[in-house]
């Protein structure tokens, strides 16, 4: 494990099985499906220019 066990959206620790979504060729981990959906909505708002600085 790379130690990436916090949700990139809300920053909470992922205690259960992480939700992994592949966005723009990168995989992101979320603590729950709701966060993944929220991020997808944000992405659709910002369009292709949307990128992340979470690491
Ligand atoms: Zn979250």
mmCIF file of the protein (N, C-alpha, C, O) and its ligand, coordinates in Angstrom:
data_MODEL
# 
_entry.id   MODEL 
# 
loop_
_entity.id 
_entity.type 
_entity.pdbx_number_of_molecules 
1 polymer     1 
2 non-polymer 1 
# 
_entity_poly.entity_id                      1 
_entity_poly.type                           'polypeptide(L)' 
_entity_poly.nstd_linkage                   no 
_entity_poly.nstd_monomer                   no 
_entity_poly.pdbx_seq_one_letter_code       
;(UNK)(UNK)(UNK)(UNK)(UNK)(UNK)(UNK)(UNK)(UNK)(UNK)(UNK)(UNK)(UNK)(UNK)(UNK)(UNK)
(UNK)(UNK)(UNK)(UNK)(UNK)(UNK)(UNK)(UNK)(UNK)(UNK)(UNK)(UNK)(UNK)(UNK)(UNK)(UNK)
(UNK)(UNK)(UNK)(UNK)(UNK)(UNK)(UNK)(UNK)(UNK)(UNK)(UNK)(UNK)(UNK)(UNK)(UNK)(UNK)
(UNK)(UNK)(UNK)(UNK)(UNK)(UNK)(UNK)
;
_entity_poly.pdbx_seq_one_letter_code_can   XXXXXXXXXXXXXXXXXXXXXXXXXXXXXXXXXXXXXXXXXXXXXXXXXXXXXXX 
_entity_poly.pdbx_strand_id                 A 
# 
loop_
_entity_poly_seq.entity_id 
_entity_poly_seq.num 
_entity_poly_seq.mon_id 
_entity_poly_seq.hetero 
1 1  UNK n 
1 2  UNK n 
1 3  UNK n 
1 4  UNK n 
1 5  UNK n 
1 6  UNK n 
1 7  UNK n 
1 8  UNK n 
1 9  UNK n 
1 10 UNK n 
1 11 UNK n 
1 12 UNK n 
1 13 UNK n 
1 14 UNK n 
1 15 UNK n 
1 16 UNK n 
1 17 UNK n 
1 18 UNK n 
1 19 UNK n 
1 20 UNK n 
1 21 UNK n 
1 22 UNK n 
1 23 UNK n 
1 24 UNK n 
1 25 UNK n 
1 26 UNK n 
1 27 UNK n 
1 28 UNK n 
1 29 UNK n 
1 30 UNK n 
1 31 UNK n 
1 32 UNK n 
1 33 UNK n 
1 34 UNK n 
1 35 UNK n 
1 36 UNK n 
1 37 UNK n 
1 38 UNK n 
1 39 UNK n 
1 40 UNK n 
1 41 UNK n 
1 42 UNK n 
1 43 UNK n 
1 44 UNK n 
1 45 UNK n 
1 46 UNK n 
1 47 UNK n 
1 48 UNK n 
1 49 UNK n 
1 50 UNK n 
1 51 UNK n 
1 52 UNK n 
1 53 UNK n 
1 54 UNK n 
1 55 UNK n 
# 
loop_
_struct_asym.id 
_struct_asym.entity_id 
A 1 
B 2 
# 
loop_
_chem_comp.id 
_chem_comp.type 
_chem_comp.mon_nstd_flag 
UNK 'L-peptide linking' . 
ZN  non-polymer         . 
# 
_pdbx_entity_nonpoly.entity_id   2 
_pdbx_entity_nonpoly.name        ? 
_pdbx_entity_nonpoly.comp_id     ZN 
# 
_pdbx_nonpoly_scheme.asym_id         B 
_pdbx_nonpoly_scheme.entity_id       2 
_pdbx_nonpoly_scheme.mon_id          ZN 
_pdbx_nonpoly_scheme.ndb_seq_num     1 
_pdbx_nonpoly_scheme.pdb_seq_num     101 
_pdbx_nonpoly_scheme.auth_seq_num    101 
_pdbx_nonpoly_scheme.pdb_mon_id      ZN 
_pdbx_nonpoly_scheme.auth_mon_id     ZN 
_pdbx_nonpoly_scheme.pdb_strand_id   A 
_pdbx_nonpoly_scheme.pdb_ins_code    . 
# 
loop_
_atom_site.group_PDB 
_atom_site.id 
_atom_site.type_symbol 
_atom_site.label_atom_id 
_atom_site.label_alt_id 
_atom_site.label_comp_id 
_atom_site.label_asym_id 
_atom_site.label_entity_id 
_atom_site.label_seq_id 
_atom_site.pdbx_PDB_ins_code 
_atom_site.Cartn_x 
_atom_site.Cartn_y 
_atom_site.Cartn_z 
_atom_site.occupancy 
_atom_site.B_iso_or_equiv 
_atom_site.pdbx_formal_charge 
_atom_site.auth_seq_id 
_atom_site.auth_comp_id 
_atom_site.auth_asym_id 
_atom_site.auth_atom_id 
_atom_site.pdbx_PDB_model_num 
ATOM   1   N  N  . UNK A 1 1  ? 0.826   -1.192 0.000   1.00 0.00 ? 1   UNK A N  1 
ATOM   2   C  CA . UNK A 1 1  ? 0.000   0.000  0.000   1.00 0.00 ? 1   UNK A CA 1 
ATOM   3   C  C  . UNK A 1 1  ? 0.872   1.259  0.000   1.00 0.00 ? 1   UNK A C  1 
ATOM   4   O  O  . UNK A 1 1  ? 1.937   1.291  0.617   1.00 0.00 ? 1   UNK A O  1 
ATOM   5   N  N  . UNK A 1 2  ? 0.413   2.272  -0.687  1.00 0.00 ? 2   UNK A N  1 
ATOM   6   C  CA . UNK A 1 2  ? 1.178   3.502  -0.798  1.00 0.00 ? 2   UNK A CA 1 
ATOM   7   C  C  . UNK A 1 2  ? 0.858   4.472  0.331   1.00 0.00 ? 2   UNK A C  1 
ATOM   8   O  O  . UNK A 1 2  ? 1.402   5.576  0.372   1.00 0.00 ? 2   UNK A O  1 
ATOM   9   N  N  . UNK A 1 3  ? 0.001   4.081  1.225   1.00 0.00 ? 3   UNK A N  1 
ATOM   10  C  CA . UNK A 1 3  ? -0.358  4.950  2.332   1.00 0.00 ? 3   UNK A CA 1 
ATOM   11  C  C  . UNK A 1 3  ? -1.378  6.005  1.962   1.00 0.00 ? 3   UNK A C  1 
ATOM   12  O  O  . UNK A 1 3  ? -1.644  6.927  2.732   1.00 0.00 ? 3   UNK A O  1 
ATOM   13  N  N  . UNK A 1 4  ? -1.938  5.863  0.794   1.00 0.00 ? 4   UNK A N  1 
ATOM   14  C  CA . UNK A 1 4  ? -2.956  6.836  0.373   1.00 0.00 ? 4   UNK A CA 1 
ATOM   15  C  C  . UNK A 1 4  ? -4.319  6.321  0.830   1.00 0.00 ? 4   UNK A C  1 
ATOM   16  O  O  . UNK A 1 4  ? -5.044  5.675  0.073   1.00 0.00 ? 4   UNK A O  1 
ATOM   17  N  N  . UNK A 1 5  ? -4.641  6.614  2.053   1.00 0.00 ? 5   UNK A N  1 
ATOM   18  C  CA . UNK A 1 5  ? -5.853  6.058  2.612   1.00 0.00 ? 5   UNK A CA 1 
ATOM   19  C  C  . UNK A 1 5  ? -6.768  7.136  3.166   1.00 0.00 ? 5   UNK A C  1 
ATOM   20  O  O  . UNK A 1 5  ? -7.526  6.906  4.109   1.00 0.00 ? 5   UNK A O  1 
ATOM   21  N  N  . UNK A 1 6  ? -6.685  8.319  2.564   1.00 0.00 ? 6   UNK A N  1 
ATOM   22  C  CA . UNK A 1 6  ? -7.644  9.350  2.910   1.00 0.00 ? 6   UNK A CA 1 
ATOM   23  C  C  . UNK A 1 6  ? -8.405  9.756  1.653   1.00 0.00 ? 6   UNK A C  1 
ATOM   24  O  O  . UNK A 1 6  ? -7.881  9.715  0.540   1.00 0.00 ? 6   UNK A O  1 
ATOM   25  N  N  . UNK A 1 7  ? -9.649  10.147 1.867   1.00 0.00 ? 7   UNK A N  1 
ATOM   26  C  CA . UNK A 1 7  ? -10.491 10.583 0.761   1.00 0.00 ? 7   UNK A CA 1 
ATOM   27  C  C  . UNK A 1 7  ? -9.953  11.896 0.193   1.00 0.00 ? 7   UNK A C  1 
ATOM   28  O  O  . UNK A 1 7  ? -9.708  12.841 0.943   1.00 0.00 ? 7   UNK A O  1 
ATOM   29  N  N  . UNK A 1 8  ? -9.772  11.958 -1.114  1.00 0.00 ? 8   UNK A N  1 
ATOM   30  C  CA . UNK A 1 8  ? -9.210  13.185 -1.686  1.00 0.00 ? 8   UNK A CA 1 
ATOM   31  C  C  . UNK A 1 8  ? -10.216 14.328 -1.702  1.00 0.00 ? 8   UNK A C  1 
ATOM   32  O  O  . UNK A 1 8  ? -9.847  15.487 -1.893  1.00 0.00 ? 8   UNK A O  1 
ATOM   33  N  N  . UNK A 1 9  ? -11.487 13.996 -1.502  1.00 0.00 ? 9   UNK A N  1 
ATOM   34  C  CA . UNK A 1 9  ? -12.482 15.068 -1.522  1.00 0.00 ? 9   UNK A CA 1 
ATOM   35  C  C  . UNK A 1 9  ? -12.638 15.689 -0.134  1.00 0.00 ? 9   UNK A C  1 
ATOM   36  O  O  . UNK A 1 9  ? -12.510 16.904 0.021   1.00 0.00 ? 9   UNK A O  1 
ATOM   37  N  N  . UNK A 1 10 ? -12.906 14.880 0.849   1.00 0.00 ? 10  UNK A N  1 
ATOM   38  C  CA . UNK A 1 10 ? -13.208 15.409 2.179   1.00 0.00 ? 10  UNK A CA 1 
ATOM   39  C  C  . UNK A 1 10 ? -12.050 15.234 3.148   1.00 0.00 ? 10  UNK A C  1 
ATOM   40  O  O  . UNK A 1 10 ? -12.063 15.804 4.239   1.00 0.00 ? 10  UNK A O  1 
ATOM   41  N  N  . UNK A 1 11 ? -11.050 14.450 2.761   1.00 0.00 ? 11  UNK A N  1 
ATOM   42  C  CA . UNK A 1 11 ? -9.873  14.312 3.594   1.00 0.00 ? 11  UNK A CA 1 
ATOM   43  C  C  . UNK A 1 11 ? -10.016 13.361 4.764   1.00 0.00 ? 11  UNK A C  1 
ATOM   44  O  O  . UNK A 1 11 ? -9.106  13.223 5.581   1.00 0.00 ? 11  UNK A O  1 
ATOM   45  N  N  . UNK A 1 12 ? -11.163 12.708 4.839   1.00 0.00 ? 12  UNK A N  1 
ATOM   46  C  CA . UNK A 1 12 ? -11.365 11.774 5.941   1.00 0.00 ? 12  UNK A CA 1 
ATOM   47  C  C  . UNK A 1 12 ? -10.630 10.471 5.680   1.00 0.00 ? 12  UNK A C  1 
ATOM   48  O  O  . UNK A 1 12 ? -10.449 10.074 4.529   1.00 0.00 ? 12  UNK A O  1 
ATOM   49  N  N  . UNK A 1 13 ? -10.209 9.811  6.739   1.00 0.00 ? 13  UNK A N  1 
ATOM   50  C  CA . UNK A 1 13 ? -9.563  8.517  6.551   1.00 0.00 ? 13  UNK A CA 1 
ATOM   51  C  C  . UNK A 1 13 ? -10.527 7.483  5.993   1.00 0.00 ? 13  UNK A C  1 
ATOM   52  O  O  . UNK A 1 13 ? -11.704 7.440  6.352   1.00 0.00 ? 13  UNK A O  1 
ATOM   53  N  N  . UNK A 1 14 ? -10.000 6.658  5.113   1.00 0.00 ? 14  UNK A N  1 
ATOM   54  C  CA . UNK A 1 14 ? -10.825 5.599  4.537   1.00 0.00 ? 14  UNK A CA 1 
ATOM   55  C  C  . UNK A 1 14 ? -10.717 4.376  5.438   1.00 0.00 ? 14  UNK A C  1 
ATOM   56  O  O  . UNK A 1 14 ? -9.683  3.710  5.497   1.00 0.00 ? 14  UNK A O  1 
ATOM   57  N  N  . UNK A 1 15 ? -11.796 4.104  6.124   1.00 0.00 ? 15  UNK A N  1 
ATOM   58  C  CA . UNK A 1 15 ? -11.755 3.016  7.093   1.00 0.00 ? 15  UNK A CA 1 
ATOM   59  C  C  . UNK A 1 15 ? -12.284 1.713  6.503   1.00 0.00 ? 15  UNK A C  1 
ATOM   60  O  O  . UNK A 1 15 ? -11.866 0.625  6.900   1.00 0.00 ? 15  UNK A O  1 
ATOM   61  N  N  . UNK A 1 16 ? -13.186 1.832  5.574   1.00 0.00 ? 16  UNK A N  1 
ATOM   62  C  CA . UNK A 1 16 ? -13.718 0.635  4.932   1.00 0.00 ? 16  UNK A CA 1 
ATOM   63  C  C  . UNK A 1 16 ? -13.035 0.474  3.574   1.00 0.00 ? 16  UNK A C  1 
ATOM   64  O  O  . UNK A 1 16 ? -11.999 1.088  3.318   1.00 0.00 ? 16  UNK A O  1 
ATOM   65  N  N  . UNK A 1 17 ? -13.602 -0.331 2.730   1.00 0.00 ? 17  UNK A N  1 
ATOM   66  C  CA . UNK A 1 17 ? -13.044 -0.507 1.388   1.00 0.00 ? 17  UNK A CA 1 
ATOM   67  C  C  . UNK A 1 17 ? -13.135 0.810  0.622   1.00 0.00 ? 17  UNK A C  1 
ATOM   68  O  O  . UNK A 1 17 ? -14.217 1.390  0.530   1.00 0.00 ? 17  UNK A O  1 
ATOM   69  N  N  . UNK A 1 18 ? -12.035 1.286  0.078   1.00 0.00 ? 18  UNK A N  1 
ATOM   70  C  CA . UNK A 1 18 ? -12.078 2.563  -0.636  1.00 0.00 ? 18  UNK A CA 1 
ATOM   71  C  C  . UNK A 1 18 ? -12.849 2.463  -1.949  1.00 0.00 ? 18  UNK A C  1 
ATOM   72  O  O  . UNK A 1 18 ? -12.885 1.416  -2.596  1.00 0.00 ? 18  UNK A O  1 
ATOM   73  N  N  . UNK A 1 19 ? -13.451 3.560  -2.312  1.00 0.00 ? 19  UNK A N  1 
ATOM   74  C  CA . UNK A 1 19 ? -14.054 3.692  -3.630  1.00 0.00 ? 19  UNK A CA 1 
ATOM   75  C  C  . UNK A 1 19 ? -12.989 4.266  -4.547  1.00 0.00 ? 19  UNK A C  1 
ATOM   76  O  O  . UNK A 1 19 ? -12.501 5.371  -4.310  1.00 0.00 ? 19  UNK A O  1 
ATOM   77  N  N  . UNK A 1 20 ? -12.627 3.544  -5.574  1.00 0.00 ? 20  UNK A N  1 
ATOM   78  C  CA . UNK A 1 20 ? -11.582 4.013  -6.480  1.00 0.00 ? 20  UNK A CA 1 
ATOM   79  C  C  . UNK A 1 20 ? -12.215 4.385  -7.811  1.00 0.00 ? 20  UNK A C  1 
ATOM   80  O  O  . UNK A 1 20 ? -12.901 3.582  -8.445  1.00 0.00 ? 20  UNK A O  1 
ATOM   81  N  N  . UNK A 1 21 ? -11.966 5.620  -8.216  1.00 0.00 ? 21  UNK A N  1 
ATOM   82  C  CA . UNK A 1 21 ? -12.482 6.098  -9.495  1.00 0.00 ? 21  UNK A CA 1 
ATOM   83  C  C  . UNK A 1 21 ? -11.319 6.568  -10.350 1.00 0.00 ? 21  UNK A C  1 
ATOM   84  O  O  . UNK A 1 21 ? -10.407 7.237  -9.865  1.00 0.00 ? 21  UNK A O  1 
ATOM   85  N  N  . UNK A 1 22 ? -11.359 6.216  -11.614 1.00 0.00 ? 22  UNK A N  1 
ATOM   86  C  CA . UNK A 1 22 ? -10.313 6.652  -12.520 1.00 0.00 ? 22  UNK A CA 1 
ATOM   87  C  C  . UNK A 1 22 ? -10.802 7.883  -13.273 1.00 0.00 ? 22  UNK A C  1 
ATOM   88  O  O  . UNK A 1 22 ? -11.774 7.831  -14.026 1.00 0.00 ? 22  UNK A O  1 
ATOM   89  N  N  . UNK A 1 23 ? -10.104 8.988  -13.050 1.00 0.00 ? 23  UNK A N  1 
ATOM   90  C  CA . UNK A 1 23 ? -10.487 10.262 -13.651 1.00 0.00 ? 23  UNK A CA 1 
ATOM   91  C  C  . UNK A 1 23 ? -9.277  10.833 -14.357 1.00 0.00 ? 23  UNK A C  1 
ATOM   92  O  O  . UNK A 1 23 ? -8.210  10.978 -13.760 1.00 0.00 ? 23  UNK A O  1 
ATOM   93  N  N  . UNK A 1 24 ? -9.443  11.157 -15.629 1.00 0.00 ? 24  UNK A N  1 
ATOM   94  C  CA . UNK A 1 24 ? -8.329  11.683 -16.428 1.00 0.00 ? 24  UNK A CA 1 
ATOM   95  C  C  . UNK A 1 24 ? -7.093  10.792 -16.352 1.00 0.00 ? 24  UNK A C  1 
ATOM   96  O  O  . UNK A 1 24 ? -5.964  11.280 -16.297 1.00 0.00 ? 24  UNK A O  1 
ATOM   97  N  N  . UNK A 1 25 ? -7.317  9.495  -16.349 1.00 0.00 ? 25  UNK A N  1 
ATOM   98  C  CA . UNK A 1 25 ? -6.200  8.559  -16.377 1.00 0.00 ? 25  UNK A CA 1 
ATOM   99  C  C  . UNK A 1 25 ? -5.516  8.333  -15.039 1.00 0.00 ? 25  UNK A C  1 
ATOM   100 O  O  . UNK A 1 25 ? -4.550  7.575  -14.948 1.00 0.00 ? 25  UNK A O  1 
ATOM   101 N  N  . UNK A 1 26 ? -6.009  8.983  -14.014 1.00 0.00 ? 26  UNK A N  1 
ATOM   102 C  CA . UNK A 1 26 ? -5.444  8.774  -12.687 1.00 0.00 ? 26  UNK A CA 1 
ATOM   103 C  C  . UNK A 1 26 ? -6.495  8.176  -11.777 1.00 0.00 ? 26  UNK A C  1 
ATOM   104 O  O  . UNK A 1 26 ? -7.691  8.426  -11.930 1.00 0.00 ? 26  UNK A O  1 
ATOM   105 N  N  . UNK A 1 27 ? -6.032  7.384  -10.831 1.00 0.00 ? 27  UNK A N  1 
ATOM   106 C  CA . UNK A 1 27 ? -6.971  6.781  -9.898  1.00 0.00 ? 27  UNK A CA 1 
ATOM   107 C  C  . UNK A 1 27 ? -7.021  7.583  -8.605  1.00 0.00 ? 27  UNK A C  1 
ATOM   108 O  O  . UNK A 1 27 ? -5.996  7.986  -8.055  1.00 0.00 ? 27  UNK A O  1 
ATOM   109 N  N  . UNK A 1 28 ? -8.231  7.799  -8.145  1.00 0.00 ? 28  UNK A N  1 
ATOM   110 C  CA . UNK A 1 28 ? -8.443  8.540  -6.912  1.00 0.00 ? 28  UNK A CA 1 
ATOM   111 C  C  . UNK A 1 28 ? -9.253  7.697  -5.955  1.00 0.00 ? 28  UNK A C  1 
ATOM   112 O  O  . UNK A 1 28 ? -10.166 6.975  -6.357  1.00 0.00 ? 28  UNK A O  1 
ATOM   113 N  N  . UNK A 1 29 ? -8.913  7.795  -4.699  1.00 0.00 ? 29  UNK A N  1 
ATOM   114 C  CA . UNK A 1 29 ? -9.599  7.009  -3.681  1.00 0.00 ? 29  UNK A CA 1 
ATOM   115 C  C  . UNK A 1 29 ? -10.538 7.884  -2.868  1.00 0.00 ? 29  UNK A C  1 
ATOM   116 O  O  . UNK A 1 29 ? -10.209 9.015  -2.509  1.00 0.00 ? 29  UNK A O  1 
ATOM   117 N  N  . UNK A 1 30 ? -11.693 7.345  -2.591  1.00 0.00 ? 30  UNK A N  1 
ATOM   118 C  CA . UNK A 1 30 ? -12.703 8.047  -1.797  1.00 0.00 ? 30  UNK A CA 1 
ATOM   119 C  C  . UNK A 1 30 ? -13.167 7.159  -0.664  1.00 0.00 ? 30  UNK A C  1 
ATOM   120 O  O  . UNK A 1 30 ? -13.093 5.933  -0.743  1.00 0.00 ? 30  UNK A O  1 
ATOM   121 N  N  . UNK A 1 31 ? -13.648 7.795  0.390   1.00 0.00 ? 31  UNK A N  1 
ATOM   122 C  CA . UNK A 1 31 ? -14.138 7.003  1.515   1.00 0.00 ? 31  UNK A CA 1 
ATOM   123 C  C  . UNK A 1 31 ? -15.550 6.494  1.267   1.00 0.00 ? 31  UNK A C  1 
ATOM   124 O  O  . UNK A 1 31 ? -15.964 5.493  1.852   1.00 0.00 ? 31  UNK A O  1 
ATOM   125 N  N  . UNK A 1 32 ? -16.277 7.169  0.414   1.00 0.00 ? 32  UNK A N  1 
ATOM   126 C  CA . UNK A 1 32 ? -17.616 6.681  0.097   1.00 0.00 ? 32  UNK A CA 1 
ATOM   127 C  C  . UNK A 1 32 ? -18.028 7.131  -1.308  1.00 0.00 ? 32  UNK A C  1 
ATOM   128 O  O  . UNK A 1 32 ? -17.475 8.073  -1.876  1.00 0.00 ? 32  UNK A O  1 
ATOM   129 N  N  . UNK A 1 33 ? -19.005 6.427  -1.834  1.00 0.00 ? 33  UNK A N  1 
ATOM   130 C  CA . UNK A 1 33 ? -19.447 6.676  -3.199  1.00 0.00 ? 33  UNK A CA 1 
ATOM   131 C  C  . UNK A 1 33 ? -19.906 8.113  -3.401  1.00 0.00 ? 33  UNK A C  1 
ATOM   132 O  O  . UNK A 1 33 ? -19.725 8.702  -4.466  1.00 0.00 ? 33  UNK A O  1 
ATOM   133 N  N  . UNK A 1 34 ? -20.503 8.654  -2.354  1.00 0.00 ? 34  UNK A N  1 
ATOM   134 C  CA . UNK A 1 34 ? -21.003 10.019 -2.414  1.00 0.00 ? 34  UNK A CA 1 
ATOM   135 C  C  . UNK A 1 34 ? -19.892 11.007 -2.779  1.00 0.00 ? 34  UNK A C  1 
ATOM   136 O  O  . UNK A 1 34 ? -20.108 11.929 -3.566  1.00 0.00 ? 34  UNK A O  1 
ATOM   137 N  N  . UNK A 1 35 ? -18.723 10.811 -2.213  1.00 0.00 ? 35  UNK A N  1 
ATOM   138 C  CA . UNK A 1 35 ? -17.592 11.697 -2.506  1.00 0.00 ? 35  UNK A CA 1 
ATOM   139 C  C  . UNK A 1 35 ? -17.153 11.544 -3.961  1.00 0.00 ? 35  UNK A C  1 
ATOM   140 O  O  . UNK A 1 35 ? -16.842 12.532 -4.626  1.00 0.00 ? 35  UNK A O  1 
ATOM   141 N  N  . UNK A 1 36 ? -17.129 10.319 -4.447  1.00 0.00 ? 36  UNK A N  1 
ATOM   142 C  CA . UNK A 1 36 ? -16.756 10.091 -5.839  1.00 0.00 ? 36  UNK A CA 1 
ATOM   143 C  C  . UNK A 1 36 ? -17.733 10.791 -6.778  1.00 0.00 ? 36  UNK A C  1 
ATOM   144 O  O  . UNK A 1 36 ? -17.331 11.404 -7.767  1.00 0.00 ? 36  UNK A O  1 
ATOM   145 N  N  . UNK A 1 37 ? -19.012 10.692 -6.456  1.00 0.00 ? 37  UNK A N  1 
ATOM   146 C  CA . UNK A 1 37 ? -20.023 11.337 -7.290  1.00 0.00 ? 37  UNK A CA 1 
ATOM   147 C  C  . UNK A 1 37 ? -19.899 12.847 -7.242  1.00 0.00 ? 37  UNK A C  1 
ATOM   148 O  O  . UNK A 1 37 ? -20.049 13.521 -8.261  1.00 0.00 ? 37  UNK A O  1 
ATOM   149 N  N  . UNK A 1 38 ? -19.625 13.377 -6.067  1.00 0.00 ? 38  UNK A N  1 
ATOM   150 C  CA . UNK A 1 38 ? -19.453 14.818 -5.925  1.00 0.00 ? 38  UNK A CA 1 
ATOM   151 C  C  . UNK A 1 38 ? -18.290 15.308 -6.768  1.00 0.00 ? 38  UNK A C  1 
ATOM   152 O  O  . UNK A 1 38 ? -18.380 16.340 -7.432  1.00 0.00 ? 38  UNK A O  1 
ATOM   153 N  N  . UNK A 1 39 ? -17.204 14.561 -6.735  1.00 0.00 ? 39  UNK A N  1 
ATOM   154 C  CA . UNK A 1 39 ? -16.036 14.972 -7.516  1.00 0.00 ? 39  UNK A CA 1 
ATOM   155 C  C  . UNK A 1 39 ? -16.324 14.914 -9.013  1.00 0.00 ? 39  UNK A C  1 
ATOM   156 O  O  . UNK A 1 39 ? -15.872 15.767 -9.777  1.00 0.00 ? 39  UNK A O  1 
ATOM   157 N  N  . UNK A 1 40 ? -17.079 13.898 -9.420  1.00 0.00 ? 40  UNK A N  1 
ATOM   158 C  CA . UNK A 1 40 ? -17.452 13.806 -10.838 1.00 0.00 ? 40  UNK A CA 1 
ATOM   159 C  C  . UNK A 1 40 ? -18.315 14.993 -11.257 1.00 0.00 ? 40  UNK A C  1 
ATOM   160 O  O  . UNK A 1 40 ? -18.191 15.507 -12.369 1.00 0.00 ? 40  UNK A O  1 
ATOM   161 N  N  . UNK A 1 41 ? -19.197 15.422 -10.344 1.00 0.00 ? 41  UNK A N  1 
ATOM   162 C  CA . UNK A 1 41 ? -20.024 16.595 -10.647 1.00 0.00 ? 41  UNK A CA 1 
ATOM   163 C  C  . UNK A 1 41 ? -19.151 17.834 -10.778 1.00 0.00 ? 41  UNK A C  1 
ATOM   164 O  O  . UNK A 1 41 ? -19.336 18.638 -11.692 1.00 0.00 ? 41  UNK A O  1 
ATOM   165 N  N  . UNK A 1 42 ? -18.203 17.985 -9.865  1.00 0.00 ? 42  UNK A N  1 
ATOM   166 C  CA . UNK A 1 42 ? -17.280 19.115 -9.958  1.00 0.00 ? 42  UNK A CA 1 
ATOM   167 C  C  . UNK A 1 42 ? -16.540 19.093 -11.278 1.00 0.00 ? 42  UNK A C  1 
ATOM   168 O  O  . UNK A 1 42 ? -16.373 20.123 -11.930 1.00 0.00 ? 42  UNK A O  1 
ATOM   169 N  N  . UNK A 1 43 ? -16.103 17.920 -11.660 1.00 0.00 ? 43  UNK A N  1 
ATOM   170 C  CA . UNK A 1 43 ? -15.362 17.791 -12.904 1.00 0.00 ? 43  UNK A CA 1 
ATOM   171 C  C  . UNK A 1 43 ? -16.219 18.210 -14.099 1.00 0.00 ? 43  UNK A C  1 
ATOM   172 O  O  . UNK A 1 43 ? -15.736 18.851 -15.033 1.00 0.00 ? 43  UNK A O  1 
ATOM   173 N  N  . UNK A 1 44 ? -17.500 17.837 -14.051 1.00 0.00 ? 44  UNK A N  1 
ATOM   174 C  CA . UNK A 1 44 ? -18.371 18.199 -15.166 1.00 0.00 ? 44  UNK A CA 1 
ATOM   175 C  C  . UNK A 1 44 ? -18.630 19.699 -15.204 1.00 0.00 ? 44  UNK A C  1 
ATOM   176 O  O  . UNK A 1 44 ? -18.888 20.265 -16.266 1.00 0.00 ? 44  UNK A O  1 
ATOM   177 N  N  . UNK A 1 45 ? -18.561 20.338 -14.043 1.00 0.00 ? 45  UNK A N  1 
ATOM   178 C  CA . UNK A 1 45 ? -18.714 21.787 -13.987 1.00 0.00 ? 45  UNK A CA 1 
ATOM   179 C  C  . UNK A 1 45 ? -17.481 22.486 -14.551 1.00 0.00 ? 45  UNK A C  1 
ATOM   180 O  O  . UNK A 1 45 ? -17.586 23.424 -15.342 1.00 0.00 ? 45  UNK A O  1 
ATOM   181 N  N  . UNK A 1 46 ? -16.319 22.013 -14.130 1.00 0.00 ? 46  UNK A N  1 
ATOM   182 C  CA . UNK A 1 46 ? -15.092 22.665 -14.534 1.00 0.00 ? 46  UNK A CA 1 
ATOM   183 C  C  . UNK A 1 46 ? -14.607 22.224 -15.911 1.00 0.00 ? 46  UNK A C  1 
ATOM   184 O  O  . UNK A 1 46 ? -13.801 22.909 -16.541 1.00 0.00 ? 46  UNK A O  1 
ATOM   185 N  N  . UNK A 1 47 ? -15.101 21.079 -16.373 1.00 0.00 ? 47  UNK A N  1 
ATOM   186 C  CA . UNK A 1 47 ? -14.721 20.602 -17.686 1.00 0.00 ? 47  UNK A CA 1 
ATOM   187 C  C  . UNK A 1 47 ? -13.320 20.027 -17.724 1.00 0.00 ? 47  UNK A C  1 
ATOM   188 O  O  . UNK A 1 47 ? -12.759 19.630 -16.703 1.00 0.00 ? 47  UNK A O  1 
ATOM   189 N  N  . UNK A 1 48 ? -12.771 19.993 -18.920 1.00 0.00 ? 48  UNK A N  1 
ATOM   190 C  CA . UNK A 1 48 ? -11.499 19.307 -19.119 1.00 0.00 ? 48  UNK A CA 1 
ATOM   191 C  C  . UNK A 1 48 ? -10.325 20.050 -18.481 1.00 0.00 ? 48  UNK A C  1 
ATOM   192 O  O  . UNK A 1 48 ? -9.233  19.497 -18.348 1.00 0.00 ? 48  UNK A O  1 
ATOM   193 N  N  . UNK A 1 49 ? -10.550 21.295 -18.091 1.00 0.00 ? 49  UNK A N  1 
ATOM   194 C  CA . UNK A 1 49 ? -9.465  22.034 -17.454 1.00 0.00 ? 49  UNK A CA 1 
ATOM   195 C  C  . UNK A 1 49 ? -9.311  21.683 -15.979 1.00 0.00 ? 49  UNK A C  1 
ATOM   196 O  O  . UNK A 1 49 ? -8.344  22.066 -15.320 1.00 0.00 ? 49  UNK A O  1 
ATOM   197 N  N  . UNK A 1 50 ? -10.288 20.948 -15.490 1.00 0.00 ? 50  UNK A N  1 
ATOM   198 C  CA . UNK A 1 50 ? -10.263 20.606 -14.078 1.00 0.00 ? 50  UNK A CA 1 
ATOM   199 C  C  . UNK A 1 50 ? -9.122  19.655 -13.773 1.00 0.00 ? 50  UNK A C  1 
ATOM   200 O  O  . UNK A 1 50 ? -8.958  18.638 -14.447 1.00 0.00 ? 50  UNK A O  1 
ATOM   201 N  N  . UNK A 1 51 ? -8.357  19.972 -12.791 1.00 0.00 ? 51  UNK A N  1 
ATOM   202 C  CA . UNK A 1 51 ? -7.299  19.065 -12.383 1.00 0.00 ? 51  UNK A CA 1 
ATOM   203 C  C  . UNK A 1 51 ? -7.137  19.129 -10.870 1.00 0.00 ? 51  UNK A C  1 
ATOM   204 O  O  . UNK A 1 51 ? -7.688  20.006 -10.205 1.00 0.00 ? 51  UNK A O  1 
ATOM   205 N  N  . UNK A 1 52 ? -6.384  18.202 -10.356 1.00 0.00 ? 52  UNK A N  1 
ATOM   206 C  CA . UNK A 1 52 ? -6.262  18.079 -8.920  1.00 0.00 ? 52  UNK A CA 1 
ATOM   207 C  C  . UNK A 1 52 ? -4.872  18.448 -8.446  1.00 0.00 ? 52  UNK A C  1 
ATOM   208 O  O  . UNK A 1 52 ? -3.875  18.219 -9.130  1.00 0.00 ? 52  UNK A O  1 
ATOM   209 N  N  . UNK A 1 53 ? -4.837  19.008 -7.292  1.00 0.00 ? 53  UNK A N  1 
ATOM   210 C  CA . UNK A 1 53 ? -3.546  19.215 -6.636  1.00 0.00 ? 53  UNK A CA 1 
ATOM   211 C  C  . UNK A 1 53 ? -3.472  18.430 -5.348  1.00 0.00 ? 53  UNK A C  1 
ATOM   212 O  O  . UNK A 1 53 ? -2.611  18.690 -4.507  1.00 0.00 ? 53  UNK A O  1 
ATOM   213 N  N  . UNK A 1 54 ? -4.359  17.480 -5.184  1.00 0.00 ? 54  UNK A N  1 
ATOM   214 C  CA . UNK A 1 54 ? -4.319  16.639 -3.997  1.00 0.00 ? 54  UNK A CA 1 
ATOM   215 C  C  . UNK A 1 54 ? -3.250  15.575 -4.161  1.00 0.00 ? 54  UNK A C  1 
ATOM   216 O  O  . UNK A 1 54 ? -3.224  14.867 -5.168  1.00 0.00 ? 54  UNK A O  1 
ATOM   217 N  N  . UNK A 1 55 ? -2.406  15.462 -3.220  1.00 0.00 ? 55  UNK A N  1 
ATOM   218 C  CA . UNK A 1 55 ? -1.504  14.316 -3.200  1.00 0.00 ? 55  UNK A CA 1 
ATOM   219 C  C  . UNK A 1 55 ? -1.158  13.962 -1.771  1.00 0.00 ? 55  UNK A C  1 
ATOM   220 O  O  . UNK A 1 55 ? -0.405  13.018 -1.533  1.00 0.00 ? 55  UNK A O  1 
HETATM 221 ZN ZN . ZN  B 2 .  ? -14.867 11.642 1.293   1.00 0.00 ? 101 ZN  A ZN 1 
# 
